[in-house]
Amino acid sequence: MDEDERRKRAHDLEVTVWVGKGGTDAVVDELDEQLGAAELVKVKFLRAARGRTSTDELATELADRVSAELVDVRGHTAVLYR
């Protein structure tokens, strides 16, 4: 699946992982499990998780932690692929 196809498929995905005040540590296992079941997962970064960190930075960190590729970041939502 190429990058354009991933972005098209991601468009219709529902958010299934929310990162809140617990930060990325709180969702690593859940995200890893979801990526094992589905190739694409949409993650929403709530205000409490962001603080002074950008969504891009948080999404990149989270992708690294679960050995996934960051497909897209729009607003405070990211799509990861594995």
Backbone bond lengths (Angstrom), bond angles and torsions (degrees), N, CA, C in turn:
res aa  C-N    CA-C-N  psi(-1)  N-CA   C-N-CA  omega(-1)  CA-C   N-CA-C  phi
1 M - - - 1.448 - - 1.530 107.68 -
2 D 1.334 116.45 124.88 1.460 118.90 -179.31 1.537 110.66 -85.25
3 E 1.319 115.04 172.98 1.461 120.85 -173.99 1.530 112.56 -61.54
4 D 1.320 117.80 -41.28 1.471 120.35 179.07 1.520 111.41 -62.46
5 E 1.324 116.31 -42.30 1.463 120.49 179.33 1.527 110.62 -64.69
6 R 1.334 117.09 -39.63 1.470 120.45 177.63 1.524 110.76 -61.13
7 R 1.327 116.72 -44.03 1.466 120.50 -179.97 1.527 111.22 -63.23
8 K 1.331 116.91 -40.44 1.472 120.76 178.41 1.520 110.87 -63.79
9 R 1.328 116.35 -45.49 1.468 119.77 179.77 1.526 111.16 -66.29
10 A 1.314 117.32 -35.02 1.460 121.54 -178.15 1.520 112.24 -68.06
11 H 1.322 116.16 -28.10 1.462 120.69 -176.94 1.527 112.34 -54.88
12 D 1.318 117.64 -40.50 1.462 121.96 -176.53 1.527 114.22 -90.97
13 L 1.318 117.13 -1.01 1.469 120.17 179.61 1.524 111.22 -70.46
14 E 1.312 114.41 147.33 1.461 120.75 171.26 1.529 107.90 -90.48
15 V 1.322 116.54 151.34 1.467 121.18 174.38 1.525 107.84 -67.95
16 T 1.331 116.64 128.20 1.464 120.01 178.82 1.523 112.91 -120.10
17 V 1.337 116.96 -7.47 1.471 121.08 177.33 1.524 107.59 -132.01
18 W 1.341 115.38 126.68 1.459 120.97 177.21 1.522 108.24 -115.31
19 V 1.321 116.44 128.68 1.461 121.71 177.65 1.520 107.10 -100.90
20 G 1.328 116.42 116.96 1.459 121.51 -177.27 1.509 111.41 -114.98
21 K 1.340 115.05 -145.40 1.462 119.23 -174.53 1.523 113.71 -66.51
22 G 1.328 117.46 -16.78 1.465 121.02 176.38 1.521 112.19 -74.96
23 G 1.330 116.19 -10.58 1.455 121.40 178.54 1.518 112.90 73.12
24 T 1.315 114.96 -169.58 1.459 120.20 -175.83 1.527 112.40 -68.44
25 D 1.343 117.42 -28.32 1.472 120.42 179.67 1.529 111.47 -55.77
26 A 1.327 115.95 -36.24 1.460 121.28 -174.59 1.527 113.37 -72.15
27 V 1.328 118.36 -16.37 1.469 119.69 -174.50 1.530 114.18 -117.94
28 V 1.317 118.40 -2.23 1.467 120.82 -175.37 1.535 111.72 -56.39
29 D 1.323 118.15 -49.56 1.466 120.89 -177.71 1.522 111.69 -64.05
30 E 1.322 116.33 -44.40 1.470 120.74 179.49 1.530 110.78 -62.37
31 L 1.308 116.88 -45.28 1.461 120.85 179.99 1.527 110.73 -63.89
32 D 1.318 116.94 -42.64 1.456 121.54 178.51 1.533 110.28 -58.53
33 E 1.323 115.94 -43.37 1.459 121.72 179.03 1.538 111.10 -63.90
34 Q 1.328 116.40 -44.81 1.463 120.25 -179.63 1.525 111.68 -65.63
35 L 1.320 117.38 -38.14 1.466 120.29 177.95 1.529 111.15 -67.55
36 G 1.316 117.08 -26.40 1.459 120.71 175.31 1.517 112.12 -70.37
37 A 1.333 115.84 -30.34 1.467 121.09 -178.92 1.524 112.73 -90.81
38 A 1.311 116.95 -30.30 1.468 121.96 -178.28 1.525 107.96 -136.48
39 E 1.308 117.08 144.68 1.464 120.25 -178.08 1.523 112.82 -70.90
40 L 1.320 116.80 -32.82 1.461 121.89 -176.49 1.519 110.21 -117.63
41 V 1.326 116.46 135.82 1.468 121.66 177.05 1.519 108.15 -135.82
42 K 1.331 115.13 134.71 1.462 121.26 179.17 1.530 108.56 -99.85
43 V 1.333 115.74 129.99 1.467 122.91 -175.43 1.521 109.09 -121.53
44 K 1.327 116.60 132.17 1.467 122.18 177.70 1.521 108.69 -108.60
45 F 1.338 115.77 130.18 1.468 121.38 178.69 1.530 107.98 -101.46
46 L 1.318 116.00 109.94 1.463 121.43 -179.62 1.521 110.28 -75.35
47 R 1.312 116.60 160.70 1.468 122.20 -177.06 1.522 111.94 -54.30
48 A 1.323 117.41 -39.83 1.462 121.43 -178.49 1.529 111.92 -62.10
49 A 1.321 117.39 -28.52 1.467 120.87 -179.80 1.516 111.70 -81.74
50 R 1.313 116.62 -30.53 1.464 120.67 -172.12 1.512 113.23 -75.87
51 G 1.306 118.29 -46.25 1.461 120.25 -176.32 1.514 110.02 52.60
52 R 1.317 117.69 -121.56 1.464 122.04 178.51 1.534 112.26 -100.81
53 T 1.325 116.13 10.07 1.460 121.10 -179.11 1.520 109.78 -98.24
54 S 1.317 117.09 139.75 1.466 120.05 -179.65 1.528 110.47 -75.11
55 T 1.314 115.08 155.03 1.460 120.78 176.84 1.521 110.32 -60.05
56 D 1.335 117.32 -39.33 1.467 120.93 178.54 1.531 111.35 -57.77
57 E 1.330 116.18 -45.10 1.466 120.31 -179.30 1.524 111.21 -64.17
58 L 1.334 116.26 -45.59 1.460 120.44 -179.89 1.526 111.16 -64.05
59 A 1.325 117.04 -42.06 1.460 121.22 -179.20 1.523 110.70 -65.59
60 T 1.314 117.38 -40.44 1.460 121.48 178.60 1.523 110.46 -64.15
61 E 1.325 116.21 -44.12 1.471 120.87 178.20 1.524 110.67 -60.74
62 L 1.328 116.21 -45.42 1.456 120.67 -178.39 1.533 110.95 -65.35
63 A 1.310 117.15 -41.70 1.469 120.98 178.13 1.526 110.47 -60.38
64 D 1.322 117.04 -43.14 1.467 120.99 178.12 1.526 111.54 -61.12
65 R 1.315 116.00 -40.26 1.467 120.36 -175.76 1.522 113.07 -69.25
66 V 1.340 117.13 -24.78 1.468 119.94 -179.82 1.532 111.86 -111.44
67 S 1.327 116.40 14.02 1.470 122.60 179.90 1.521 111.91 52.48
68 A 1.331 115.14 50.28 1.462 121.68 179.70 1.524 109.73 -121.06
69 E 1.307 114.88 167.69 1.458 121.73 177.19 1.524 108.63 -102.22
70 L 1.314 116.16 135.43 1.454 120.77 175.97 1.528 107.74 -82.20
71 V 1.331 116.85 114.60 1.460 122.17 -176.31 1.522 111.06 -84.36
72 D 1.346 116.01 -45.20 1.456 119.64 -173.91 1.519 110.26 -162.33
73 V 1.323 116.40 149.79 1.462 122.77 171.70 1.517 106.67 -130.41
74 R 1.320 115.65 124.70 1.466 121.36 176.53 1.518 107.58 -133.08
75 G 1.309 114.79 120.15 1.459 118.15 -176.69 1.520 109.42 62.86
76 H 1.330 115.43 -120.35 1.464 120.74 179.90 1.519 111.54 -113.04
77 T 1.340 115.60 25.17 1.448 121.83 -179.49 1.530 109.59 -122.93
78 A 1.327 115.24 137.41 1.459 120.83 179.61 1.528 109.47 -125.92
79 V 1.327 114.76 153.60 1.461 120.47 175.25 1.517 107.60 -119.06
80 L 1.335 115.72 129.65 1.454 122.09 179.48 1.522 109.65 -115.27
81 Y 1.327 115.10 148.79 1.462 122.27 -176.23 1.521 110.26 -132.41
82 R 1.338 114.65 139.78 1.463 118.65 172.76 1.510 108.48 -150.33
